[in-house]
Structures are given as structure tokens and as C-alpha cells.
Amino acid sequence: MAEEKIRILYIDDEVNNLTSFKAAFRREYTIYTAESAAEGRKILEDETVDIIITDQRMPKVTGVEFLASIIDEYPDPIRILLTGYSDIEAVIAAINKGQVFRYITKPWSEQELRMTIENSYEVFALRQENKELVKSLLQANKQLEFLLRQKLLS
């Protein structure tokens, strides 16, 4: 069985950036692109993604605002913020409000972005595995409690 590709949503209002990203990474990853936060939200409603990459400076909604707005509904994807500006306030907001895993300046280097995606996915996979282990542990604990109650009652 073929290994499933990492699923990435990339949001950027600059179509050239979306095209470059897709051209660079489409063979390795499953890529979804959106030109706005609203379009990105629609994709999240229909598709499961592992990593969300978003530009900070977009019309209407910044990347940080978008990431912060989807935390409750989509807590699992790893978040990466791209910006052409070295705006320290945006970086701090991204980390605190948008739960951003990495911050990358534009123009991005293909090699740096690929490494960041791979590292991000490792974290994503470990978090998913941890969730499954916790779920199994809770189930085992319930079974042990049940057996203990049965033993105490008999």
C-alpha cells in the first residue's frame, strides 16, 4: 500500500506564490491552495489537511487572524506563517494567538520550506499518535475500573 502524502493547505492572496508553491511541491505532497482566508476555510470544511501554510499580509483577514479563528474547529493541523515583512508583532501574535509552529520569511527557499514541512509533519504525526495512545489508555483504564468493581462486588 502506498504511503499517504502529506496534505497541505497554502493560503496566499498572491496567485504567483500559490503557483510557485504548487509547482515546487505537488509531486511530494497533496496541495490545496486558496487565495483568501474565506476560500481556505471552505477547503478545510471539505478536506482533511495536516499542515496549513498562510501568508500574513492578506486583504480583509491576516494570516494570524485566520489561524486564530480556526483553532477551535481545526485544532490538529500544524500552522506555518509566511511573511515578506520582518514584523516582530506579527510573529509574537502568530505564536500566541494562532498557535504557529514555524515562521518563514518571504521569499521562501524551497529547501527551507521542504525541511519545515517535513519537521512539521513529524510533530503532527507524533501528536496524532499521542492522541491515539491516550484514547487507548483511557479505554484500558475504564476496563480495569470495571473489573475492579466486579471483583469488589463479588
C-alpha positions as CSV (number, residue, x, y, z in Angstrom):
1,M,0.0,0.0,0.0
2,A,1.4,3.4,-1.0
3,E,2.1,5.8,1.9
4,E,-0.3,8.7,2.0
5,K,1.0,12.1,1.0
6,I,1.2,15.0,3.5
7,R,-1.9,17.2,2.9
8,I,-1.1,20.9,2.8
9,L,-3.4,23.9,2.6
10,Y,-1.5,27.0,1.3
11,I,-3.3,30.4,1.5
12,D,-1.9,33.5,-0.2
13,D,-3.6,36.3,-2.0
14,E,-0.7,36.4,-4.5
15,V,-1.5,33.9,-7.2
16,N,2.1,33.7,-8.4
17,N,3.1,32.4,-4.9
18,L,0.4,29.7,-5.0
19,T,1.5,28.7,-8.5
20,S,5.2,28.5,-7.4
21,F,4.4,26.5,-4.3
22,K,2.3,24.0,-6.2
23,A,4.9,23.6,-8.9
24,A,7.6,23.0,-6.4
25,F,5.8,20.6,-4.1
26,R,2.9,18.9,-6.0
27,R,4.8,15.7,-6.6
28,E,5.7,15.2,-3.0
29,Y,2.5,16.4,-1.2
30,T,-1.2,16.8,-1.8
31,I,-1.6,20.5,-2.2
32,Y,-4.7,22.6,-1.7
33,T,-4.4,26.4,-2.5
34,A,-6.6,29.3,-1.6
35,E,-6.4,33.0,-2.5
36,S,-8.2,34.2,0.7
37,A,-9.0,33.1,4.2
38,A,-12.6,32.5,3.3
39,E,-11.6,30.2,0.4
40,G,-9.2,28.5,2.9
41,R,-12.0,27.9,5.3
42,K,-14.1,26.3,2.6
43,I,-11.3,23.9,1.8
44,L,-11.0,23.0,5.4
45,E,-14.7,22.2,5.5
46,D,-14.3,19.7,2.6
47,E,-10.8,18.3,3.0
48,T,-8.6,17.0,5.8
49,V,-5.2,18.7,6.0
50,D,-2.1,18.1,8.1
51,I,-0.4,21.4,7.6
52,I,-1.7,24.9,7.0
53,I,0.7,27.5,5.5
54,T,-0.6,31.0,5.3
55,D,0.7,34.4,4.2
56,Q,0.4,37.0,7.0
57,R,-0.4,40.1,4.8
58,M,-3.7,39.4,3.0
59,P,-6.7,41.7,2.4
60,K,-9.5,41.5,5.0
61,V,-8.0,38.9,7.3
62,T,-4.4,38.5,8.2
63,G,-2.8,35.0,8.4
64,V,-2.7,35.2,12.2
65,E,-6.3,36.2,12.4
66,F,-7.3,33.3,10.2
67,L,-5.2,30.8,12.1
68,A,-6.7,32.1,15.4
69,S,-10.2,31.9,14.1
70,I,-10.0,28.2,13.2
71,I,-8.3,26.8,16.3
72,D,-11.5,25.5,17.9
73,E,-12.8,23.9,14.7
74,Y,-9.5,22.6,13.3
75,P,-7.0,22.2,16.2
76,D,-4.9,19.4,14.7
77,P,-3.2,20.9,11.6
78,I,0.3,22.3,12.1
79,R,0.5,26.0,11.3
80,I,3.2,27.8,9.4
81,L,3.2,31.6,8.8
82,L,4.8,33.2,5.8
83,T,5.5,36.9,5.5
84,G,7.6,39.3,3.5
85,Y,7.9,41.6,6.4
86,S,10.0,41.3,9.5
87,D,7.2,42.4,11.7
88,I,8.0,41.2,15.3
89,E,4.5,42.0,16.5
90,A,3.1,39.6,13.8
91,V,5.5,36.9,14.9
92,I,4.5,37.3,18.6
93,A,0.8,37.3,17.7
94,A,1.3,34.3,15.4
95,I,2.8,32.2,18.2
96,N,0.4,33.3,20.9
97,K,-2.9,33.6,19.1
98,G,-2.6,31.4,16.0
99,Q,-0.5,28.6,17.6
100,V,2.0,28.9,14.8
101,F,4.7,26.2,14.7
102,R,7.1,28.0,12.4
103,Y,7.5,31.4,10.9
104,I,9.2,31.8,7.5
105,T,10.1,35.0,5.7
106,K,9.3,35.5,2.0
107,P,10.7,34.9,-0.5
108,W,10.9,31.4,0.9
109,S,13.7,29.0,0.0
110,E,12.3,25.7,-1.4
111,Q,14.8,23.7,0.6
112,E,14.0,25.5,3.9
113,L,10.3,25.2,3.3
114,R,10.6,21.5,2.4
115,M,12.5,20.9,5.7
116,T,9.9,22.9,7.6
117,I,7.1,20.9,6.1
118,E,8.8,17.6,6.9
119,N,9.6,18.7,10.5
120,S,6.0,20.0,10.9
121,Y,4.6,16.7,9.7
122,E,6.7,14.8,12.2
123,V,5.2,16.9,15.0
124,F,1.7,16.4,13.5
125,A,2.2,12.6,13.3
126,L,3.5,12.4,16.9
127,R,0.6,14.4,18.2
128,Q,-1.9,12.1,16.4
129,E,-0.1,9.0,17.7
130,N,-0.2,10.5,21.2
131,K,-4.0,11.2,20.9
132,E,-4.5,7.5,19.9
133,L,-2.3,6.3,22.8
134,V,-4.2,8.5,25.3
135,K,-7.5,7.2,23.9
136,S,-6.3,3.5,24.3
137,L,-5.1,4.2,27.8
138,L,-8.4,5.7,28.8
139,Q,-10.2,2.7,27.4
140,A,-7.9,0.3,29.2
141,N,-8.4,2.3,32.4
142,K,-12.2,2.0,32.1
143,Q,-11.9,-1.7,31.6
144,L,-9.7,-2.1,34.7
145,E,-12.1,0.0,36.8
146,F,-15.0,-2.2,35.6
147,L,-13.1,-5.4,36.5
148,L,-12.1,-3.9,39.9
149,R,-15.8,-3.0,40.6
150,Q,-16.8,-6.6,39.6
151,K,-14.2,-8.1,42.0
152,L,-15.3,-5.8,44.8
153,L,-18.9,-6.7,44.3
154,S,-18.4,-10.4,44.3
